[in-house]
Amino acid sequence: MILTNIEVIPGKRVVRHLGLVQGSTVRAKNVGRDIMASLKNIVGGELKGYTELLNEAREEATERMVRQAQAAGANAVLNVRFSTSSITQGAAELFAYGTAVVVE
């Protein structure tokens, strides 16, 4: 499966447009990460626990989007985008979406 954030793939031709595909996941923070984040806020630096959480969420949302594209018969997803939104205090959704196509 080819994934790209551009509208065309150089050297490939879109032969079928299959529409929007998406994948999402909702993740919640945990107490351990919150404690470490509080300590980092004092001294500064990367909040690695949250970075890992977002990376895991992005991978899961992308995998779900790819499964939906494969089920539709696509071999590529163009114009892939990511979005996040707060669902409730301590939980956020990560959303991946793009256009499923067949390319040659």
N, C-alpha and C positions, 0 to 999 in steps of 0.2 A: 504494500500500500504506500503510495507516494503522498506525503503530507507537505504542504507548502503554504506560506502566508502571502504568496503572490497570486495574481489572477490567471496566469498562464504558466505553462512549464516549457521552457525553451526546448525546441526540438520535438515536442509532442503536440498532438492535435486533439482537441476535445471532440469526441464523436457522439457522446450522449451526456445530457445534463440530467441528473437524478434528483436534484433539489437539496434542500438544507438537511444537514445531519448534525446531531448534537450529542453531548455527553456531559453529565454533571455529577458532582458529589458534594455532600455537605459534611463538613468536618468541625469537630469541637476541640477546643483547647483542653489540656488536662492540667491538673494541679502542679505536677512536676515541672512542666514547661512554664507555667505561670510564675512559679517561685524563681526559676532561673532567669526568666525575663525581667522580673522585678530587680534582681541583683544586677543584671546587665544594665538596666536603666540608670543605676547609680554610677557605675564605672564607664559605661559606654561600650559600644562594640556590637557585632552581629548577634542577633537572636537566633542561634543555630537551630534550636528546637522548632521555632516557627518556620525557619527556612526549610527544614526537612519536612514539616507538615504540609507546607504549600507545594513542595516538589512532589510529594506522594499524591496529593490531591490533583495536581496538574496531570500526572501520569495516569491516574485512574480515570479522570474525565476524558482524556485523550483516547485511552483504550476503549471506553464506552462509545465514543464518537466513531472510532474506527470500526467497531463491531456493527454499528448501525449502517455505516457506509458499505461494509462487506455484504450485509444482509440485503441491501438494495442493489447489489451487483457492481458497485464501484471498484475501480482500481486506483483512484486518487481522490484526495480531498483538497480543494483549492481554497485560498483566501481564509485560512484557519485563523481564528481569533480566540482569545481567552478573556473572561470577564469574572470578576468576583463581586459578591454582594453579601452584606451582613443579613443573616436570617434572624438571629436572636443574640442576646449578649453572650459572647463566648463561642458562637458558631457562625461559620460562613460557608457560602456556596462557591465553588469554583466551576465555571461553565466553559466548555469548549465547543466551538461550532465552526462550520465551514460548508462549502458546496461540494456535494458528492458528484463525481463525473467518471466517465470512462474515457481514457486517453489511449491513443495509439502512437 
